Amino acid sequence: MVDVQALHRRLGIPVLVVARSAPNLAAIRFALLHKVRGGRRKWALLERLGPMEAVQGVYVQRAGITLDQAAGLIRRLALHGVLPEPLRTAHLIAGGVTRGESRHRA
């Protein structure tokens, strides 16, 4: 798990976490605290970052960028649907590498 705030500070650039849908935080918390080695530290990172916010049809967490700036960025980069093109491309590449094909969600 990446410490988004630390990544932002170290690189000196905005960092944006994007998800297609709102996560089930209760389930994530339970899994991290009861089933994952180092889960307490990982849960603390998620808590510190705060809840995901709905913007432009996706959910985001952010460091070093306002919600309005994040919305503008997503709007400019989402060429085919709501997912920003760099993430859609990364998904297609990862699917090809791990399974030999995409699951056709991007």
C-alpha positions as YAML, in Angstrom:
chain: A
units: angstrom
residues:
- id: 1
  name: MET
  ca: [0.00, 0.00, 0.00]
- id: 2
  name: VAL
  ca: [1.29, 3.44, -0.93]
- id: 3
  name: ASP
  ca: [1.43, 6.33, 1.51]
- id: 4
  name: VAL
  ca: [-0.16, 8.90, -0.82]
- id: 5
  name: GLN
  ca: [0.67, 11.88, 1.39]
- id: 6
  name: ALA
  ca: [4.34, 10.85, 1.66]
- id: 7
  name: LEU
  ca: [4.50, 10.22, -2.10]
- id: 8
  name: HIS
  ca: [3.14, 13.72, -2.72]
- id: 9
  name: ARG
  ca: [5.68, 15.27, -0.33]
- id: 10
  name: ARG
  ca: [8.60, 13.31, -1.73]
- id: 11
  name: LEU
  ca: [7.82, 13.94, -5.42]
- id: 12
  name: GLY
  ca: [6.45, 17.45, -4.96]
- id: 13
  name: ILE
  ca: [3.58, 16.77, -7.38]
- id: 14
  name: PRO
  ca: [-0.13, 16.10, -6.86]
- id: 15
  name: VAL
  ca: [-1.19, 12.48, -6.35]
- id: 16
  name: LEU
  ca: [-4.66, 11.24, -7.23]
- id: 17
  name: VAL
  ca: [-6.14, 7.86, -6.30]
- id: 18
  name: VAL
  ca: [-9.04, 6.85, -8.56]
- id: 19
  name: ALA
  ca: [-11.63, 4.08, -8.11]
- id: 20
  name: ARG
  ca: [-14.61, 3.14, -10.27]
- id: 21
  name: SER
  ca: [-16.93, 2.80, -7.28]
- id: 22
  name: ALA
  ca: [-17.02, 3.72, -3.62]
- id: 23
  name: PRO
  ca: [-15.12, 1.17, -1.54]
- id: 24
  name: ASN
  ca: [-16.73, -0.77, 1.30]
- id: 25
  name: LEU
  ca: [-14.61, 0.74, 4.07]
- id: 26
  name: ALA
  ca: [-16.06, -1.53, 6.78]
- id: 27
  name: ALA
  ca: [-15.03, -4.62, 4.82]
- id: 28
  name: ILE
  ca: [-11.60, -3.15, 4.04]
- id: 29
  name: ARG
  ca: [-11.04, -2.25, 7.69]
- id: 30
  name: PHE
  ca: [-12.04, -5.73, 8.86]
- id: 31
  name: ALA
  ca: [-9.80, -7.42, 6.30]
- id: 32
  name: LEU
  ca: [-6.81, -5.22, 7.07]
- id: 33
  name: LEU
  ca: [-7.12, -5.46, 10.84]
- id: 34
  name: HIS
  ca: [-7.89, -9.20, 11.00]
- id: 35
  name: LYS
  ca: [-6.41, -10.87, 7.94]
- id: 36
  name: VAL
  ca: [-3.48, -8.85, 6.58]
- id: 37
  name: ARG
  ca: [0.02, -8.71, 7.99]
- id: 38
  name: GLY
  ca: [0.82, -5.06, 8.68]
- id: 39
  name: GLY
  ca: [-2.86, -4.24, 8.31]
- id: 40
  name: ARG
  ca: [-2.97, -1.73, 11.17]
- id: 41
  name: ARG
  ca: [-0.37, 0.44, 9.45]
- id: 42
  name: LYS
  ca: [-2.21, 0.13, 6.14]
- id: 43
  name: TRP
  ca: [-5.55, 1.03, 7.72]
- id: 44
  name: ALA
  ca: [-3.92, 4.06, 9.38]
- id: 45
  name: LEU
  ca: [-2.73, 5.22, 5.93]
- id: 46
  name: LEU
  ca: [-6.28, 4.94, 4.55]
- id: 47
  name: GLU
  ca: [-7.77, 6.77, 7.53]
- id: 48
  name: ARG
  ca: [-5.23, 9.58, 7.27]
- id: 49
  name: LEU
  ca: [-6.02, 10.09, 3.59]
- id: 50
  name: GLY
  ca: [-9.74, 10.39, 4.31]
- id: 51
  name: PRO
  ca: [-12.83, 9.12, 2.52]
- id: 52
  name: MET
  ca: [-13.06, 8.86, -1.24]
- id: 53
  name: GLU
  ca: [-14.99, 11.69, -2.87]
- id: 54
  name: ALA
  ca: [-17.32, 11.35, -5.83]
- id: 55
  name: VAL
  ca: [-16.16, 13.39, -8.83]
- id: 56
  name: GLN
  ca: [-16.83, 13.08, -12.58]
- id: 57
  name: GLY
  ca: [-18.35, 9.59, -12.26]
- id: 58
  name: VAL
  ca: [-15.46, 8.08, -10.26]
- id: 59
  name: TYR
  ca: [-14.22, 8.25, -6.67]
- id: 60
  name: VAL
  ca: [-10.96, 9.93, -5.69]
- id: 61
  name: GLN
  ca: [-8.59, 10.48, -2.81]
- id: 62
  name: ARG
  ca: [-6.06, 13.23, -3.30]
- id: 63
  name: ALA
  ca: [-2.94, 14.92, -2.04]
- id: 64
  name: GLY
  ca: [-1.73, 18.28, -3.30]
- id: 65
  name: ILE
  ca: [-4.71, 18.86, -5.61]
- id: 66
  name: THR
  ca: [-8.12, 20.41, -4.97]
- id: 67
  name: LEU
  ca: [-11.34, 18.58, -5.74]
- id: 68
  name: ASP
  ca: [-12.07, 21.07, -8.54]
- id: 69
  name: GLN
  ca: [-8.62, 20.50, -10.05]
- id: 70
  name: ALA
  ca: [-9.12, 16.72, -9.81]
- id: 71
  name: ALA
  ca: [-12.49, 17.04, -11.58]
- id: 72
  name: GLY
  ca: [-10.91, 19.09, -14.37]
- id: 73
  name: LEU
  ca: [-8.07, 16.60, -14.78]
- id: 74
  name: ILE
  ca: [-10.42, 13.63, -14.94]
- id: 75
  name: ARG
  ca: [-12.69, 15.47, -17.38]
- id: 76
  name: ARG
  ca: [-9.72, 16.17, -19.69]
- id: 77
  name: LEU
  ca: [-8.28, 12.65, -19.47]
- id: 78
  name: ALA
  ca: [-11.50, 10.58, -19.68]
- id: 79
  name: LEU
  ca: [-11.77, 10.26, -23.45]
- id: 80
  name: HIS
  ca: [-13.81, 7.02, -23.59]
- id: 81
  name: GLY
  ca: [-16.17, 6.96, -20.60]
- id: 82
  name: VAL
  ca: [-15.47, 8.07, -17.02]
- id: 83
  name: LEU
  ca: [-12.12, 6.37, -16.41]
- id: 84
  name: PRO
  ca: [-9.09, 8.58, -17.22]
- id: 85
  name: GLU
  ca: [-7.27, 7.29, -20.30]
- id: 86
  name: PRO
  ca: [-3.91, 6.62, -18.54]
- id: 87
  name: LEU
  ca: [-5.71, 4.33, -16.05]
- id: 88
  name: ARG
  ca: [-7.74, 2.65, -18.77]
- id: 89
  name: THR
  ca: [-4.54, 1.97, -20.72]
- id: 90
  name: ALA
  ca: [-2.74, 0.66, -17.63]
- id: 91
  name: HIS
  ca: [-5.69, -1.67, -16.95]
- id: 92
  name: LEU
  ca: [-5.57, -3.03, -20.50]
- id: 93
  name: ILE
  ca: [-1.81, -3.61, -20.31]
- id: 94
  name: ALA
  ca: [-2.01, -5.26, -16.88]
- id: 95
  name: GLY
  ca: [-4.82, -7.54, -18.08]
- id: 96
  name: GLY
  ca: [-2.78, -8.55, -21.09]
- id: 97
  name: VAL
  ca: [0.29, -9.27, -19.01]
- id: 98
  name: THR
  ca: [-1.43, -11.24, -16.24]
- id: 99
  name: ARG
  ca: [-4.22, -13.06, -18.10]
- id: 100
  name: GLY
  ca: [-3.31, -12.67, -21.74]
- id: 101
  name: GLU
  ca: [-6.43, -10.52, -22.26]
- id: 102
  name: SER
  ca: [-8.47, -7.74, -20.73]
- id: 103
  name: ARG
  ca: [-11.73, -8.40, -18.86]
- id: 104
  name: HIS
  ca: [-13.17, -5.66, -21.12]
- id: 105
  name: ARG
  ca: [-14.03, -3.32, -18.24]
- id: 106
  name: ALA
  ca: [-11.80, -0.48, -19.37]
...
